[in-house]
Amino acid sequence: MNALSQFIKNKRKSLGLTQEDLSFKAGVGLRFVRDLEQGKPSLRMDKVNQVLALFGHELGPLPSVRKEL
């Protein structure tokens, strides 16, 4: 699980929503919500933003932390 998936799952649970409730309110499929919460590495950014918009957030660039080899 990554930070985004954990954020979505925590927000959903704090509002007492099921995955089905979240998918309906965000206008995305239930499978998409499940994939998002499981940390699937390739998801459509527009759909991720649809879900994040319910919580007053959106995707944006963050500095990456590089691991030295």
CYANA upper distance limits for C-alpha pairs under 8 A (distance plus 0.5 A):
  1 MET  CA      5 SER  CA      6.64
  1 MET  CA      6 GLN  CA      7.02
  1 MET  CA     37 GLU  CA      7.99
  1 MET  CA     38 GLN  CA      6.41
  1 MET  CA     39 GLY  CA      5.48
  2 ASN  CA      6 GLN  CA      6.64
  2 ASN  CA     39 GLY  CA      6.22
  3 ALA  CA      7 PHE  CA      6.51
  4 LEU  CA      8 ILE  CA      6.75
  4 LEU  CA     37 GLU  CA      8.47
  4 LEU  CA     39 GLY  CA      8.07
  5 SER  CA      9 LYS  CA      6.65
  5 SER  CA     36 LEU  CA      6.22
  5 SER  CA     37 GLU  CA      4.88
  5 SER  CA     38 GLN  CA      6.87
  5 SER  CA     39 GLY  CA      5.82
  6 GLN  CA     10 ASN  CA      6.51
  6 GLN  CA     37 GLU  CA      7.20
  7 PHE  CA     11 LYS  CA      6.59
  8 ILE  CA     12 ARG  CA      6.53
  8 ILE  CA     36 LEU  CA      8.46
  8 ILE  CA     37 GLU  CA      7.10
  8 ILE  CA     52 LEU  CA      8.02
  9 LYS  CA     13 LYS  CA      6.64
  9 LYS  CA     37 GLU  CA      6.45
 10 ASN  CA     14 SER  CA      6.50
 11 LYS  CA     15 LEU  CA      6.87
 11 LYS  CA     55 PHE  CA      7.90
 12 ARG  CA     16 GLY  CA      6.89
 12 ARG  CA     17 LEU  CA      5.82
 12 ARG  CA     18 THR  CA      7.64
 12 ARG  CA     19 GLN  CA      8.15
 12 ARG  CA     22 LEU  CA      7.57
 13 LYS  CA     17 LEU  CA      6.27
 13 LYS  CA     18 THR  CA      7.84
 17 LEU  CA     21 ASP  CA      6.10
 17 LEU  CA     22 LEU  CA      6.72
 18 THR  CA     22 LEU  CA      6.77
 19 GLN  CA     23 SER  CA      6.66
 19 GLN  CA     30 LEU  CA      7.15
 19 GLN  CA     33 VAL  CA      6.93
 19 GLN  CA     34 ARG  CA      7.63
 20 GLU  CA     24 PHE  CA      6.75
 20 GLU  CA     30 LEU  CA      6.24
 21 ASP  CA     25 LYS  CA      6.68
 22 LEU  CA     26 ALA  CA      6.46
 22 LEU  CA     33 VAL  CA      8.01
 22 LEU  CA     51 VAL  CA      8.17
 23 SER  CA     27 GLY  CA      6.33
 23 SER  CA     28 VAL  CA      5.48
 23 SER  CA     29 GLY  CA      6.00
 23 SER  CA     30 LEU  CA      5.76
 23 SER  CA     32 PHE  CA      8.29
 23 SER  CA     33 VAL  CA      6.67
 23 SER  CA     51 VAL  CA      8.38
 24 PHE  CA     28 VAL  CA      7.03
 24 PHE  CA     29 GLY  CA      7.93
 24 PHE  CA     30 LEU  CA      8.39
 25 LYS  CA     54 LEU  CA      8.40
 26 ALA  CA     50 GLN  CA      6.20
 26 ALA  CA     51 VAL  CA      5.70
 26 ALA  CA     54 LEU  CA      7.30
 27 GLY  CA     50 GLN  CA      7.90
 28 VAL  CA     32 PHE  CA      7.06
 28 VAL  CA     33 VAL  CA      7.87
 28 VAL  CA     47 LYS  CA      7.31
 28 VAL  CA     50 GLN  CA      8.25
 28 VAL  CA     51 VAL  CA      8.32
 29 GLY  CA     33 VAL  CA      7.15
 30 LEU  CA     34 ARG  CA      6.80
 31 ARG  CA     35 ASP  CA      6.61
 32 PHE  CA     36 LEU  CA      6.52
 33 VAL  CA     37 GLU  CA      6.62
 34 ARG  CA     38 GLN  CA      6.62
 35 ASP  CA     39 GLY  CA      6.82
 35 ASP  CA     40 LYS  CA      5.85
 36 LEU  CA     40 LYS  CA      6.35
 36 LEU  CA     43 LEU  CA      7.90
 36 LEU  CA     48 VAL  CA      8.29
 43 LEU  CA     47 LYS  CA      8.26
 43 LEU  CA     48 VAL  CA      7.76
 44 ARG  CA     48 VAL  CA      6.86
 45 MET  CA     49 ASN  CA      6.60
 45 MET  CA     59 LEU  CA      8.18
 46 ASP  CA     50 GLN  CA      6.82
 47 LYS  CA     51 VAL  CA      7.01
 48 VAL  CA     52 LEU  CA      6.69
 48 VAL  CA     59 LEU  CA      8.20
 49 ASN  CA     53 ALA  CA      6.32
 49 ASN  CA     57 HIS  CA      8.16
 49 ASN  CA     58 GLU  CA      5.83
 49 ASN  CA     59 LEU  CA      6.78
 50 GLN  CA     54 LEU  CA      7.57
 51 VAL  CA     55 PHE  CA      8.01
 52 LEU  CA     56 GLY  CA      6.95
 52 LEU  CA     57 HIS  CA      5.51
 52 LEU  CA     58 GLU  CA      5.98
 52 LEU  CA     59 LEU  CA      8.22
 53 ALA  CA     57 HIS  CA      5.74
 53 ALA  CA     58 GLU  CA      6.63
